[in-house]
Amino acid sequence: MSILRTQIESAIHIDNLSVYYGQTPAVTGICLDVSEGEYLGIIGPNGGGKSTLLKAILGLVPISSGIVQIYGSNIEKSRTLMGYVPQFAALDKRFPITLLEVVLTGCLKQGLSLFYRYTKKDKEIAHELLEKVGIASLANRQISELSGGEFQRMLIARALAVNPRILLLDEPTASVDAVSRDQIYSLLAELNKSMTIILVTHDLLAVSSQVHRLACLNEHLIYHGEAELTESIVNSLYGCPVDLIAHGVPHRVLKEHEEGTHID
């Protein structure tokens, strides 16, 4: 199969990508293809470049070298094909704005006036998205009154407002309780039926039971393949032996493990 054909068939094609902040490398030499309809999990230590990789795909950080293509085109031509849920929303929860109004901001297109008036169609789409993520009854609630899980589902609804083919999420369950986490994973599994998903996470439950494929990142791409980890991969990723614990998950988190490794 030719390189050109591979690029066209990939939802995302990354070749020899490097991003530096000043003289400091964030990610280097990343080569990665994400197929249409894939559910990819990205794991790695703090500071390993996971968020930077997402931002490079989205065109939010300058690329030092290499290429990123979205369905065979450059990022500038493909921004509207991607929805993004950031790790820390740049939104003060004390700001007097309703959940519906936040989702409506996802309908804003580049170049529109600050005083743009939302159309009836925009509002219909926003209500449909709130229904889709399961919080339609909270549409007029102030964001200061939302729980962590409700807030994250609001951000997912906002990301869906562009009708993306690819959804990228950065630690969407980091600040939610177990019930909300399960609700978010159920929602993502449903969304994956109609779009490609890339999920940055530290949650081993997601790694073992949710994603289809896994990318392990620590500046370099340590591993890309099936969502099963061996001890050698984990040790290479974190630089030391790590006991992986995933409550309620069978022995799938580590494909091979010695007797002393805890999985329960």
Summary of the structure (lengths in Angstrom):
residues: 264
radius of gyration: 19.1
end to end distance: 42.4
largest distance: 63.0
contacts: 807
relative contact order: 0.16
helix: 34%
strand: 25%
